[in-house]
Amino acid sequence: MSEADQCRALTDDGERCTRPAQDDGFCYQHDSDDETIDGQNEEEAGSENGDEDEDVSDNSPDEEEAEDSSESDESDESGDGEFDVMAVRKTVEDVANDLVGHPLDGIIEITEDDDGWQVVVEMVERSAVPDTQDILGQYAIALSESGDVTGYRLRERYRRGDSQEW
């Protein structure tokens, strides 16, 4: 199958989908609204289809640095060089899956201490049917005052359906 006949979407691991493309350039599973579309292939397809009015900017390195710094400023919502609770929450949501290696089920607790932040999360370590039999791990994730992850540890493991005494 030639590259032109191949679906334009990317899989979760960043590889191009290997399914054959339909008339719109996507397989039966993907479409133009899919978040995993290969941007380069989308631009090529846009110019082939005459859709050249889309705004495709070529950022200089200085512009990219400015964008990167503005993105980091957005996460510093308190404005005084330290993270606030919402910024910590977003950071943990972004890194927990990669850090621990299991899907994030929820954030249980966020507390600030002298060294930064302590966040307790639940991760699905093994899915089961029914979901009340899922095995969950409760992890403590430590973040510095600037929002960098400094460590994590498993606190306990349990079935979702087990009642816990508080």
Legacy VTK file of the C-alpha trace (Angstrom):
# vtk DataFile Version 3.0
C-alpha trace
ASCII
DATASET POLYDATA
POINTS 166 float
0.000 0.000 0.000
1.429 3.385 -0.973
1.634 6.229 1.559
-1.138 8.075 -0.310
-3.480 5.101 0.219
-2.662 4.914 3.945
-4.744 6.595 6.684
-3.377 10.042 7.697
-3.974 9.606 11.449
-1.331 8.697 14.015
-1.740 5.918 16.553
-1.197 6.409 20.307
2.463 5.424 19.958
3.070 8.130 17.317
3.206 5.783 14.327
1.053 6.368 11.289
-2.139 4.270 11.124
-1.629 1.303 8.793
-5.246 0.935 7.702
-6.217 1.798 4.120
-7.626 5.301 3.645
-11.051 6.073 2.273
-11.819 9.004 -0.062
-11.304 11.565 2.745
-7.785 10.270 3.535
-8.772 8.477 6.751
-9.627 4.876 7.603
-12.973 3.775 8.988
-11.744 4.455 12.542
-10.321 8.000 12.125
-11.601 11.287 10.711
-10.461 14.897 10.332
-11.536 15.736 13.915
-9.233 13.081 15.395
-6.606 14.568 17.761
-3.954 12.150 16.517
-3.822 13.465 12.968
-0.321 13.838 11.592
-0.036 17.636 11.203
2.389 17.440 8.288
0.105 15.151 6.333
-2.894 17.348 7.171
-1.125 20.410 5.739
-0.205 18.497 2.599
-3.781 17.302 2.210
-5.060 20.845 2.778
-2.971 22.230 -0.059
-3.985 19.324 -2.306
-7.659 20.028 -1.624
-7.307 23.793 -2.142
-7.782 24.586 1.553
-4.902 27.037 1.669
-6.721 29.664 3.729
-5.923 27.822 6.974
-3.529 29.703 9.228
-0.305 27.697 9.285
2.358 29.796 10.975
6.071 29.234 10.712
7.331 30.323 14.123
10.874 31.542 14.454
12.836 30.106 17.403
12.300 33.350 19.335
8.534 33.149 18.852
8.539 29.521 19.976
10.470 30.437 23.140
7.967 33.208 23.824
5.099 30.741 23.437
6.815 28.240 25.726
7.366 30.857 28.427
3.774 32.063 28.172
2.583 28.482 28.578
4.659 28.071 31.726
3.310 31.423 32.974
-0.215 30.058 32.571
0.568 27.214 34.959
1.933 29.713 37.505
-1.533 30.993 38.316
-0.660 32.557 41.659
1.632 35.041 39.902
4.308 35.022 42.632
6.635 32.334 41.267
4.897 29.476 43.063
2.236 27.048 41.908
-1.290 27.186 43.231
-3.566 24.191 43.799
-5.084 24.263 40.302
-1.659 24.383 38.646
-0.495 21.464 40.803
-3.622 19.525 39.836
-2.995 20.103 36.117
0.666 19.110 36.454
-0.248 15.861 38.225
-2.959 15.055 35.658
-0.387 15.571 32.883
2.423 13.454 34.373
0.798 10.777 36.566
0.157 8.247 33.793
3.726 8.428 32.467
5.241 8.588 35.944
3.506 5.584 37.498
2.649 3.645 34.342
-1.061 3.209 35.068
-4.117 5.316 34.133
-5.075 8.039 36.602
-8.429 7.334 38.250
-8.603 10.437 40.404
-6.852 12.919 42.656
-7.686 12.318 46.298
-5.714 15.001 48.110
-3.468 18.005 47.418
-1.569 19.562 50.314
1.179 22.150 50.498
4.110 21.619 52.848
7.485 23.270 53.524
9.179 21.518 50.580
6.416 21.981 47.998
3.303 19.905 47.375
2.093 16.404 48.266
-0.563 14.899 46.003
-2.356 11.600 46.640
-3.818 9.926 43.560
-5.595 6.680 42.704
-4.336 4.762 39.682
-6.056 1.782 38.027
-3.458 -0.973 38.276
-5.706 -3.667 36.829
-9.103 -3.216 35.186
-11.782 -5.820 35.815
-15.406 -6.512 34.971
-17.329 -5.423 36.933
-15.298 -2.305 37.663
-15.912 -2.747 41.390
-13.233 -5.454 41.149
-10.585 -3.095 39.677
-7.302 -3.096 41.570
-6.392 0.477 42.522
-3.096 1.801 43.773
-2.957 4.874 45.962
0.209 6.858 45.228
1.742 9.891 46.920
3.451 12.231 44.435
5.801 14.946 45.699
6.281 18.205 43.780
8.722 21.035 44.463
7.510 24.606 45.007
8.142 25.248 41.311
5.992 22.274 40.266
8.721 19.751 39.376
8.035 16.143 40.366
10.571 15.144 43.019
9.307 11.631 43.787
6.425 9.252 44.256
5.613 6.148 46.251
2.902 3.505 46.480
0.912 3.957 49.676
-1.477 1.027 49.333
-3.306 -1.285 46.926
-6.954 -2.346 47.173
-10.027 -3.384 45.202
-12.302 -0.538 44.163
-15.285 -2.263 45.788
-13.615 -2.808 49.168
-14.848 -0.501 51.886
-12.152 1.339 53.774
-12.414 2.675 57.284
-11.745 6.390 57.515
LINES 1 167
166 0 1 2 3 4 5 6 7 8 9 10 11 12 13 14 15 16 17 18 19 20 21 22 23 24 25 26 27 28 29 30 31 32 33 34 35 36 37 38 39 40 41 42 43 44 45 46 47 48 49 50 51 52 53 54 55 56 57 58 59 60 61 62 63 64 65 66 67 68 69 70 71 72 73 74 75 76 77 78 79 80 81 82 83 84 85 86 87 88 89 90 91 92 93 94 95 96 97 98 99 100 101 102 103 104 105 106 107 108 109 110 111 112 113 114 115 116 117 118 119 120 121 122 123 124 125 126 127 128 129 130 131 132 133 134 135 136 137 138 139 140 141 142 143 144 145 146 147 148 149 150 151 152 153 154 155 156 157 158 159 160 161 162 163 164 165
